[in-house]
Amino acid sequence: MDRWTRMREFTKKEMAGEQISGTDHLERAYQWCRKIGKEKSAEMEILLTAALLHDIGVPIDWKRHYEAALPKARAFLSGLGFKEDEIKRILHVIETHSRYGGPDPRTLEAKILQDVDAIEYVGAVGLIRGIVRALKEGSFTGKVEEVPGLIEDLMKRVGGNFYTEEAKGIVEKRIAFLRAFSDRLKRELEGEE
C-alpha cells in the first residue's frame, strides 16, 4: 500500500463520525492544494500530506485542533518513513492552517493550506458546513430566519488577507454567491418572492 493510500486509510479511521471537517473536507482541501500548489510551484508532497492530515486534531480538541493534531501526525508520519526535516515542515503547515488560532504561516505550503481552508469556509459547501457547525456549537437554533445572520458571520470570518491571488479570487466568487443567496432568502422570508 502506498503512502497516499495509507494516509487516506488513517484519516478515514481518525475522522470517523466527524460531520464538519471529515474526510470529504480533507479531500477537497487536497484537491485545492494540488491545483494552487502546482500553480505556485509548492513542494507538493509536504503540502498534500498536510492537506490530508490538517484536521485530524478536530475529534481530540475542536477549538485547538491545529495543535492537537501534531503528536498524532508526527507519530503517523514517522511510521510512514518521512524524514525528521520533512515531518517538521508538514507539522508547521498543519499547525498554521487555521485563521482562528495557531502561529502565522511562514512557508509557501503553509500559506496555501491556510488559504485553501478559507475557501472551504464559504460558498455552497461552506454554508452547509457552517450550518452544521453552528447547530453543533449551539449558536444556531435551526430557524430559517437566522440563516442570513449566519451567512453574514461566515463572510466576516473568512475576510482578511490572502497569501495567494488564486484563493482570493475563488473566495470572492463564493462570497458573491453567499450574498446573492442571502438576499434571495431575505426576500422570500419577507414574502416578496
MIZABA-290894 format. One record per atom (N, C-alpha, C): y, x, z; residue in three letters; residue number from 1. Coordinates in steps of 0.2 Angstrom, whole numbers, plus 2048, in hexadecimal, padded with zeros to 3 digits. Layout:
<pts>
Y, X, Z, ALA, NUM;
...
</pts>
This chain:
<pts>
7FA, 804, 800, MET, 1;
800, 800, 800, MET, 1;
806, 805, 800, MET, 1;
80B, 803, 7FB, ASP, 2;
811, 807, 7FB, ASP, 2;
816, 806, 801, ASP, 2;
81B, 80A, 801, ARG, 3;
820, 809, 807, ARG, 3;
823, 802, 806, ARG, 3;
825, 800, 800, TRP, 4;
829, 7FA, 800, TRP, 4;
825, 7F4, 802, TRP, 4;
81E, 7F4, 800, THR, 5;
81A, 7EF, 802, THR, 5;
819, 7EF, 80A, THR, 5;
818, 7F5, 80C, ARG, 6;
817, 7F5, 814, ARG, 6;
81E, 7F3, 817, ARG, 6;
824, 7F4, 814, MET, 7;
82A, 7F2, 817, MET, 7;
82A, 7EA, 817, MET, 7;
828, 7E7, 812, ARG, 8;
829, 7E0, 811, ARG, 8;
824, 7DD, 816, ARG, 8;
81E, 7E0, 817, GLU, 9;
819, 7DD, 81B, GLU, 9;
81B, 7DE, 822, GLU, 9;
81F, 7E3, 824, PHE, 10;
821, 7E4, 82B, PHE, 10;
827, 7DF, 82C, PHE, 10;
82C, 7DE, 828, THR, 11;
831, 7D9, 829, THR, 11;
82E, 7D2, 829, THR, 11;
829, 7D1, 825, LYS, 12;
827, 7CA, 825, LYS, 12;
824, 7C9, 82C, LYS, 12;
820, 7CD, 82F, LYS, 13;
81E, 7CD, 836, LYS, 13;
823, 7CC, 83B, LYS, 13;
828, 7D1, 83B, GLU, 14;
82E, 7D2, 840, GLU, 14;
832, 7CB, 83F, GLU, 14;
833, 7C9, 839, MET, 15;
838, 7C3, 839, MET, 15;
835, 7BC, 838, MET, 15;
82E, 7BC, 83A, ALA, 16;
82B, 7B6, 83A, ALA, 16;
82F, 7B0, 83E, ALA, 16;
830, 7AB, 83B, GLY, 17;
834, 7A6, 83F, GLY, 17;
83B, 7A6, 83F, GLY, 17;
83E, 7AC, 83D, GLU, 18;
845, 7AC, 83D, GLU, 18;
848, 7A8, 837, GLU, 18;
84D, 7A3, 839, GLN, 19;
84F, 79E, 834, GLN, 19;
855, 7A1, 831, GLN, 19;
859, 7A5, 833, ILE, 20;
860, 7A7, 830, ILE, 20;
85F, 7AE, 82D, ILE, 20;
85D, 7B2, 830, SER, 21;
85D, 7B9, 82D, SER, 21;
856, 7BB, 82B, SER, 21;
852, 7B7, 829, GLY, 22;
84B, 7B8, 827, GLY, 22;
84A, 7BD, 821, GLY, 22;
843, 7BD, 81F, THR, 23;
842, 7C1, 819, THR, 23;
845, 7BF, 813, THR, 23;
847, 7B8, 812, ASP, 24;
84A, 7B6, 80C, ASP, 24;
851, 7BA, 80C, ASP, 24;
855, 7BA, 812, HIS, 25;
85B, 7BD, 812, HIS, 25;
85A, 7C5, 811, HIS, 25;
855, 7C8, 813, LEU, 26;
854, 7CF, 812, LEU, 26;
853, 7D0, 80B, LEU, 26;
84F, 7CC, 808, GLU, 27;
84E, 7CD, 801, GLU, 27;
854, 7CC, 7FC, GLU, 27;
858, 7C7, 7FE, ARG, 28;
85E, 7C7, 7FA, ARG, 28;
863, 7CD, 7FB, ARG, 28;
863, 7CF, 802, ALA, 29;
867, 7D5, 803, ALA, 29;
864, 7DB, 7FF, ALA, 29;
85E, 7DC, 7FF, TYR, 30;
85B, 7E1, 7FB, TYR, 30;
85D, 7E1, 7F4, TYR, 30;
85D, 7DB, 7F1, GLN, 31;
85F, 7DA, 7EA, GLN, 31;
866, 7DC, 7E8, GLN, 31;
86A, 7D9, 7ED, TRP, 32;
872, 7DB, 7EC, TRP, 32;
873, 7E2, 7ED, TRP, 32;
86F, 7E5, 7F2, CYS, 33;
870, 7ED, 7F3, CYS, 33;
86E, 7F0, 7ED, CYS, 33;
868, 7EE, 7EA, ARG, 34;
866, 7F1, 7E4, ARG, 34;
86B, 7F1, 7DE, ARG, 34;
86E, 7EB, 7DD, LYS, 35;
873, 7EB, 7D8, LYS, 35;
879, 7EF, 7D9, LYS, 35;
87C, 7EE, 7DF, ILE, 36;
882, 7F1, 7E1, ILE, 36;
881, 7F9, 7E2, ILE, 36;
87C, 7FA, 7E5, GLY, 37;
87A, 801, 7E6, GLY, 37;
879, 805, 7E0, GLY, 37;
876, 802, 7DB, LYS, 38;
875, 806, 7D5, LYS, 38;
87B, 807, 7D1, LYS, 38;
880, 802, 7D1, GLU, 39;
886, 802, 7CE, GLU, 39;
88B, 808, 7D2, GLU, 39;
88A, 809, 7D8, LYS, 40;
88E, 80E, 7DC, LYS, 40;
88A, 814, 7DD, LYS, 40;
884, 815, 7DA, SER, 41;
880, 81B, 7DA, SER, 41;
87F, 81D, 7E2, SER, 41;
87D, 818, 7E5, ALA, 42;
87A, 819, 7EC, ALA, 42;
874, 81C, 7EC, ALA, 42;
872, 81F, 7F2, GLU, 43;
86B, 821, 7F3, GLU, 43;
867, 81B, 7F5, GLU, 43;
863, 819, 7EF, MET, 44;
860, 813, 7F0, MET, 44;
85A, 812, 7F5, MET, 44;
856, 817, 7F6, GLU, 45;
851, 816, 7FB, GLU, 45;
854, 815, 802, GLU, 45;
859, 819, 804, ILE, 46;
85C, 818, 80A, ILE, 46;
85F, 811, 80A, ILE, 46;
863, 80F, 805, LEU, 47;
866, 808, 805, LEU, 47;
861, 802, 805, LEU, 47;
85C, 803, 801, LEU, 48;
857, 7FD, 800, LEU, 48;
853, 7FD, 806, LEU, 48;
851, 802, 809, THR, 49;
84D, 802, 80F, THR, 49;
851, 7FF, 815, THR, 49;
857, 800, 816, ALA, 50;
85C, 7FD, 81B, ALA, 50;
85D, 7F6, 819, ALA, 50;
85D, 7F4, 813, ALA, 51;
85E, 7ED, 811, ALA, 51;
858, 7E9, 814, ALA, 51;
852, 7EB, 813, LEU, 52;
84C, 7E8, 815, LEU, 52;
84B, 7E8, 81D, LEU, 52;
84E, 7EC, 820, LEU, 53;
84D, 7ED, 827, LEU, 53;
853, 7EB, 82B, LEU, 53;
859, 7EA, 828, HIS, 54;
85F, 7E9, 82C, HIS, 54;
85F, 7E4, 832, HIS, 54;
85C, 7DE, 831, ASP, 55;
85C, 7D9, 836, ASP, 55;
856, 7D8, 83A, ASP, 55;
851, 7DD, 83A, ILE, 56;
84B, 7DD, 83E, ILE, 56;
84D, 7DC, 846, ILE, 56;
853, 7DE, 848, GLY, 57;
855, 7DD, 84F, GLY, 57;
857, 7D6, 851, GLY, 57;
858, 7D2, 84C, VAL, 58;
85A, 7CB, 84D, VAL, 58;
855, 7C7, 852, VAL, 58;
84F, 7C7, 851, PRO, 59;
84A, 7C4, 856, PRO, 59;
84B, 7C7, 85D, PRO, 59;
84D, 7CD, 85E, ILE, 60;
84D, 7D1, 864, ILE, 60;
854, 7CF, 868, ILE, 60;
859, 7CF, 864, ASP, 61;
860, 7CE, 867, ASP, 61;
865, 7CC, 862, ASP, 61;
866, 7C6, 860, TRP, 62;
86A, 7C4, 85B, TRP, 62;
871, 7C7, 85B, TRP, 62;
874, 7C7, 860, LYS, 63;
87B, 7C9, 861, LYS, 63;
87C, 7D0, 860, LYS, 63;
877, 7D4, 861, ARG, 64;
877, 7DB, 861, ARG, 64;
871, 7DE, 85C, ARG, 64;
870, 7DA, 857, HIS, 65;
86A, 7DC, 853, HIS, 65;
86A, 7E2, 850, HIS, 65;
870, 7E4, 84E, TYR, 66;
871, 7EA, 84A, TYR, 66;
870, 7F0, 84F, TYR, 66;
870, 7F0, 855, GLU, 67;
86D, 7F5, 85A, GLU, 67;
866, 7F4, 85C, GLU, 67;
864, 7EE, 85D, ALA, 68;
85D, 7EC, 85F, ALA, 68;
858, 7EE, 85A, ALA, 68;
85A, 7EE, 853, ALA, 69;
856, 7F0, 84E, ALA, 69;
854, 7F8, 84E, ALA, 69;
858, 7FC, 851, LEU, 70;
857, 803, 850, LEU, 70;
851, 806, 852, LEU, 70;
84F, 805, 859, PRO, 71;
848, 808, 85B, PRO, 71;
842, 806, 857, PRO, 71;
842, 7FF, 855, LYS, 72;
83D, 7FD, 851, LYS, 72;
83D, 7FF, 84A, LYS, 72;
843, 800, 847, ALA, 73;
843, 803, 840, ALA, 73;
841, 80A, 840, ALA, 73;
844, 80E, 845, ARG, 74;
842, 815, 846, ARG, 74;
83A, 816, 846, ARG, 74;
837, 812, 84B, ALA, 75;
830, 813, 84B, ALA, 75;
82C, 811, 845, ALA, 75;
82E, 80C, 842, PHE, 76;
82B, 80A, 83B, PHE, 76;
82C, 80F, 836, PHE, 76;
832, 811, 835, LEU, 77;
834, 816, 830, LEU, 77;
830, 81D, 831, LEU, 77;
830, 81F, 837, SER, 78;
82C, 825, 839, SER, 78;
825, 824, 837, SER, 78;
822, 81E, 838, GLY, 79;
81B, 81D, 836, GLY, 79;
81A, 81D, 82E, GLY, 79;
81F, 81B, 82B, LEU, 80;
81F, 81B, 823, LEU, 80;
820, 822, 820, LEU, 80;
821, 827, 825, GLY, 81;
822, 82E, 822, GLY, 81;
829, 830, 820, GLY, 81;
82E, 82C, 822, PHE, 82;
835, 82E, 820, PHE, 82;
837, 834, 825, PHE, 82;
83B, 839, 822, LYS, 83;
83D, 83E, 825, LYS, 83;
842, 83C, 82A, LYS, 83;
843, 840, 82F, GLU, 84;
848, 83F, 835, GLU, 84;
84F, 83E, 832, GLU, 84;
851, 842, 82D, ASP, 85;
858, 841, 82A, ASP, 85;
859, 83B, 826, ASP, 85;
853, 839, 823, GLU, 86;
853, 832, 81F, GLU, 86;
854, 82C, 824, GLU, 86;
850, 82D, 82A, ILE, 87;
850, 828, 82F, ILE, 87;
857, 827, 832, ILE, 87;
85A, 82C, 834, LYS, 88;
861, 82C, 836, LYS, 88;
865, 828, 832, LYS, 88;
865, 82A, 82B, ARG, 89;
869, 827, 826, ARG, 89;
868, 81F, 826, ARG, 89;
862, 81E, 826, ILE, 90;
860, 816, 825, ILE, 90;
862, 813, 82B, ILE, 90;
861, 816, 831, LEU, 91;
863, 813, 837, LEU, 91;
86B, 812, 838, LEU, 91;
86F, 816, 835, HIS, 92;
876, 816, 835, HIS, 92;
878, 80F, 830, HIS, 92;
874, 80F, 82B, VAL, 93;
876, 809, 826, VAL, 93;
874, 802, 82A, VAL, 93;
86F, 802, 82E, ILE, 94;
86D, 7FC, 832, ILE, 94;
872, 7FB, 837, ILE, 94;
873, 800, 83B, GLU, 95;
878, 7FF, 841, GLU, 95;
87F, 7FD, 83F, GLU, 95;
881, 7FE, 839, THR, 96;
888, 7FD, 836, THR, 96;
888, 7F7, 832, THR, 96;
883, 7F3, 831, HIS, 97;
883, 7EE, 82C, HIS, 97;
887, 7E8, 82E, HIS, 97;
888, 7E7, 834, SER, 98;
88B, 7E1, 836, SER, 98;
893, 7E2, 837, SER, 98;
896, 7DD, 834, ARG, 99;
89E, 7DD, 835, ARG, 99;
8A0, 7DA, 83C, ARG, 99;
89B, 7D8, 840, TYR, 100;
89D, 7D5, 846, TYR, 100;
89A, 7D9, 84C, TYR, 100;
899, 7DF, 84B, GLY, 101;
897, 7E4, 851, GLY, 101;
894, 7EA, 84E, GLY, 101;
894, 7EF, 852, GLY, 102;
891, 7F6, 850, GLY, 102;
896, 7FA, 84D, GLY, 102;
895, 800, 84C, PRO, 103;
89A, 805, 849, PRO, 103;
89C, 804, 842, PRO, 103;
8A1, 807, 840, ASP, 104;
8A3, 806, 839, ASP, 104;
89E, 80B, 834, ASP, 104;
89D, 808, 82E, PRO, 105;
899, 80C, 82A, PRO, 105;
89C, 812, 827, PRO, 105;
898, 818, 827, ARG, 106;
89B, 81E, 824, ARG, 106;
898, 820, 81E, ARG, 106;
893, 81D, 81C, THR, 107;
890, 81F, 815, THR, 107;
890, 81A, 810, THR, 107;
890, 81C, 80A, LEU, 108;
890, 817, 804, LEU, 108;
88B, 812, 805, LEU, 108;
885, 813, 807, GLU, 109;
87F, 80F, 808, GLU, 109;
881, 80A, 80E, GLU, 109;
884, 80C, 813, ALA, 110;
886, 808, 819, ALA, 110;
88B, 803, 817, ALA, 110;
890, 805, 813, LYS, 111;
895, 801, 811, LYS, 111;
893, 7FC, 80C, LYS, 111;
88E, 7FD, 808, ILE, 112;
88B, 7F8, 803, ILE, 112;
887, 7F3, 807, ILE, 112;
883, 7F5, 80C, LEU, 113;
87F, 7F0, 80F, LEU, 113;
884, 7EB, 813, LEU, 113;
889, 7EE, 816, GLN, 114;
88E, 7EA, 81A, GLN, 114;
891, 7E5, 815, GLN, 114;
893, 7E7, 80F, ASP, 115;
896, 7E2, 80A, ASP, 115;
891, 7DD, 808, ASP, 115;
88B, 7DF, 807, VAL, 116;
885, 7DB, 805, VAL, 116;
884, 7D5, 80A, VAL, 116;
884, 7D7, 811, ASP, 117;
883, 7D3, 816, ASP, 117;
889, 7CD, 816, ASP, 117;
88F, 7CF, 814, ALA, 118;
894, 7CB, 813, ALA, 118;
893, 7C6, 80E, ALA, 118;
890, 7C8, 808, ILE, 119;
88F, 7C4, 803, ILE, 119;
88A, 7BE, 805, ILE, 119;
885, 7C0, 809, GLU, 120;
880, 7BB, 80C, GLU, 120;
883, 7B6, 810, GLU, 120;
889, 7B7, 813, TYR, 121;
88D, 7B3, 818, TYR, 121;
890, 7AD, 815, TYR, 121;
892, 7AD, 80E, VAL, 122;
896, 7A8, 80B, VAL, 122;
892, 7A5, 805, VAL, 122;
895, 7A1, 802, GLY, 123;
892, 79D, 7FC, GLY, 123;
88D, 798, 7FE, GLY, 123;
889, 796, 7F9, ALA, 124;
884, 790, 7FB, ALA, 124;
87F, 793, 800, ALA, 124;
87C, 799, 7FF, VAL, 125;
877, 79B, 803, VAL, 125;
87B, 79C, 80A, VAL, 125;
881, 79F, 80A, GLY, 126;
884, 7A1, 811, GLY, 126;
886, 79A, 814, GLY, 126;
887, 795, 811, LEU, 127;
889, 78F, 814, LEU, 127;
882, 78C, 818, LEU, 127;
87D, 78C, 814, ILE, 128;
877, 78A, 817, ILE, 128;
875, 78E, 81E, ILE, 128;
875, 795, 81D, ARG, 129;
874, 799, 822, ARG, 129;
879, 798, 828, ARG, 129;
87F, 797, 826, GLY, 130;
884, 795, 82B, GLY, 130;
883, 78F, 82F, GLY, 130;
881, 78A, 82C, ILE, 131;
87F, 783, 82F, ILE, 131;
879, 784, 834, ILE, 131;
874, 788, 832, VAL, 132;
86E, 789, 836, VAL, 132;
870, 78D, 83C, VAL, 132;
874, 792, 83B, ARG, 133;
877, 797, 840, ARG, 133;
87B, 793, 845, ARG, 133;
87F, 78F, 843, ALA, 134;
884, 78B, 847, ALA, 134;
880, 786, 84B, ALA, 134;
87B, 783, 848, LEU, 135;
876, 77E, 84C, LEU, 135;
873, 782, 851, LEU, 135;
870, 787, 84F, LYS, 136;
86C, 78B, 854, LYS, 136;
870, 78E, 85A, LYS, 136;
876, 790, 859, GLU, 137;
87B, 792, 85E, GLU, 137;
87E, 78C, 862, GLU, 137;
87E, 786, 85F, GLY, 138;
881, 781, 863, GLY, 138;
888, 780, 861, GLY, 138;
88B, 783, 85C, SER, 139;
892, 782, 85A, SER, 139;
893, 77D, 855, SER, 139;
88E, 77A, 853, PHE, 140;
88E, 775, 84E, PHE, 140;
889, 76F, 850, PHE, 140;
88C, 769, 850, THR, 141;
888, 763, 853, THR, 141;
884, 760, 84D, THR, 141;
885, 762, 847, GLY, 142;
882, 75F, 841, GLY, 142;
885, 759, 83E, GLY, 142;
88B, 758, 841, LYS, 143;
890, 752, 83E, LYS, 143;
893, 755, 837, LYS, 143;
892, 751, 832, VAL, 144;
895, 753, 82C, VAL, 144;
89C, 754, 82C, VAL, 144;
8A0, 751, 830, GLU, 145;
8A7, 752, 830, GLU, 145;
8A9, 759, 833, GLU, 145;
8A5, 75C, 836, GLU, 146;
8A6, 763, 839, GLU, 146;
8A5, 768, 834, GLU, 146;
8A2, 767, 82E, VAL, 147;
8A0, 76C, 829, VAL, 147;
8A6, 76F, 826, VAL, 147;
8AB, 76C, 825, PRO, 148;
8B1, 76F, 822, PRO, 148;
8B4, 775, 827, PRO, 148;
8B4, 774, 82D, GLY, 149;
8B6, 779, 832, GLY, 149;
8B1, 77E, 832, GLY, 149;
8AA, 77D, 832, LEU, 150;
8A5, 782, 832, LEU, 150;
8A6, 786, 82B, LEU, 150;
8A8, 783, 826, ILE, 151;
8A9, 787, 820, ILE, 151;
8AF, 78C, 820, ILE, 151;
8B4, 789, 823, GLU, 152;
8BA, 78D, 825, GLU, 152;
8B9, 793, 829, GLU, 152;
8B5, 792, 82E, ASP, 153;
8B3, 797, 832, ASP, 153;
8AF, 79D, 82E, ASP, 153;
8AA, 79B, 82A, LEU, 154;
8A6, 79F, 826, LEU, 154;
8AB, 7A4, 822, LEU, 154;
8B0, 7A0, 81F, MET, 155;
8B4, 7A4, 81A, MET, 155;
8B9, 7A9, 81E, MET, 155;
8BB, 7A7, 824, LYS, 156;
8BF, 7AC, 828, LYS, 156;
8BB, 7B2, 82A, LYS, 156;
8B5, 7B0, 82C, ARG, 157;
8B0, 7B6, 82F, ARG, 157;
8AF, 7BB, 82A, ARG, 157;
8AE, 7B9, 824, VAL, 158;
8AC, 7BE, 81F, VAL, 158;
8B3, 7C2, 81C, VAL, 158;
8B8, 7BF, 81D, GLY, 159;
8BE, 7C2, 81A, GLY, 159;
8BF, 7C9, 81D, GLY, 159;
8C4, 7CD, 81A, GLY, 160;
8C5, 7D3, 81C, GLY, 160;
8C4, 7D8, 816, GLY, 160;
8C4, 7DE, 818, ASN, 161;
8C3, 7E4, 813, ASN, 161;
8BC, 7E4, 810, ASN, 161;
8BB, 7E6, 80A, PHE, 162;
8B4, 7E7, 807, PHE, 162;
8B4, 7EF, 805, PHE, 162;
8AF, 7F2, 805, TYR, 163;
8AE, 7F9, 803, TYR, 163;
8AD, 7F9, 7FB, TYR, 163;
8AA, 7F4, 7F8, THR, 164;
8A8, 7F4, 7F1, THR, 164;
8AC, 7EE, 7EE, THR, 164;
8AE, 7EF, 7E8, GLU, 165;
8B2, 7EA, 7E4, GLU, 165;
8AD, 7E5, 7E2, GLU, 165;
8A6, 7E7, 7E1, GLU, 166;
8A1, 7E3, 7DF, GLU, 166;
8A0, 7DD, 7E4, GLU, 166;
89F, 7DF, 7EA, ALA, 167;
89E, 7DA, 7EF, ALA, 167;
8A4, 7D6, 7F0, ALA, 167;
8AA, 7D9, 7F0, LYS, 168;
8B0, 7D5, 7F1, LYS, 168;
8B1, 7CF, 7EC, LYS, 168;
8AF, 7D1, 7E5, GLY, 169;
8AF, 7CC, 7E0, GLY, 169;
8AA, 7C6, 7E1, GLY, 169;
8A4, 7C8, 7E3, ILE, 170;
89F, 7C3, 7E4, ILE, 170;
8A1, 7BF, 7EA, ILE, 170;
8A4, 7C1, 7F0, VAL, 171;
8A6, 7BE, 7F5, VAL, 171;
8AC, 7B9, 7F4, VAL, 171;
8B1, 7BB, 7F0, GLU, 172;
8B6, 7B7, 7EE, GLU, 172;
8B4, 7B1, 7EA, GLU, 172;
8AF, 7B2, 7E5, LYS, 173;
8AC, 7AC, 7E2, LYS, 173;
8A8, 7A7, 7E6, LYS, 173;
8A5, 7AA, 7EB, ARG, 174;
8A1, 7A6, 7F0, ARG, 174;
8A6, 7A2, 7F4, ARG, 174;
8AC, 7A5, 7F6, ILE, 175;
8B1, 7A2, 7FA, ILE, 175;
8B4, 79C, 7F6, ILE, 175;
8B5, 79E, 7F0, ALA, 176;
8B8, 798, 7EC, ALA, 176;
8B3, 792, 7EB, ALA, 176;
8AD, 794, 7EB, PHE, 177;
8A8, 78E, 7EB, PHE, 177;
8A9, 78A, 7F2, PHE, 177;
8A9, 78E, 7F7, LEU, 178;
8A9, 78B, 7FE, LEU, 178;
8AF, 786, 7FE, LEU, 178;
8B5, 789, 7FC, ARG, 179;
8BB, 785, 7FC, ARG, 179;
8BB, 77F, 7F8, ARG, 179;
8B8, 77F, 7F2, ALA, 180;
8B7, 779, 7EE, ALA, 180;
8B3, 774, 7F1, ALA, 180;
8AD, 777, 7F4, PHE, 181;
8A8, 773, 7F7, PHE, 181;
8AB, 76F, 7FD, PHE, 181;
8AF, 773, 801, SER, 182;
8B2, 770, 807, SER, 182;
8B7, 76B, 805, SER, 182;
8BB, 76C, 800, ASP, 183;
8C0, 767, 7FE, ASP, 183;
8BD, 761, 7FC, ASP, 183;
8B7, 762, 7F8, ARG, 184;
8B4, 75C, 7F5, ARG, 184;
8B1, 758, 7FB, ARG, 184;
8AE, 75B, 800, LEU, 185;
8AB, 758, 806, LEU, 185;
8B1, 754, 80A, LEU, 185;
8B6, 757, 80B, LYS, 186;
8BC, 754, 80E, LYS, 186;
8BE, 74E, 80B, LYS, 186;
8BE, 74E, 804, ARG, 187;
8C0, 748, 800, ARG, 187;
8BB, 742, 801, ARG, 187;
8B4, 744, 801, GLU, 188;
8AF, 73F, 802, GLU, 188;
8AF, 73C, 809, GLU, 188;
8B1, 741, 80E, LEU, 189;
8B1, 73E, 815, LEU, 189;
8B7, 739, 815, LEU, 189;
8BC, 73A, 812, GLU, 190;
8C2, 736, 812, GLU, 190;
8C1, 730, 80D, GLU, 190;
8BB, 72F, 80A, GLY, 191;
8BA, 72A, 806, GLY, 191;
8BE, 72A, 7FF, GLY, 191;
8C0, 730, 7FD, GLU, 192;
8C4, 730, 7F7, GLU, 192;
8BF, 731, 7F1, GLU, 192;
8B9, 733, 7F2, GLU, 193;
8B5, 734, 7EC, GLU, 193;
8AE, 732, 7EE, GLU, 193;
</pts>
